[in-house]
């Protein structure tokens, strides 16, 4: 069984939960530094892949920094592995 992206982090704000749960639409995640944007995006991508059986190469996630892009790459894999 794959991990549940919503349970990987203990507490989500209502806005973060909405960004993760609403997977059938495009969405921009805008927030300040340290607010959890990268975490929300990685969990959203994992949920899309798990629920829709999508291909990672068909998902576009844009970040403002190369560091955030690398962090997303590193964080997605554990979310997609079996428990």
Secondary structure, DSSP 8 states (H G I E B T S, - for coil): -B--GGGSSS---HHHHHHHH--SS-------TTSSHHHHHHHHHHHHHHHH---GGG-----SSHHHHHHHHHHHHHHHSB-
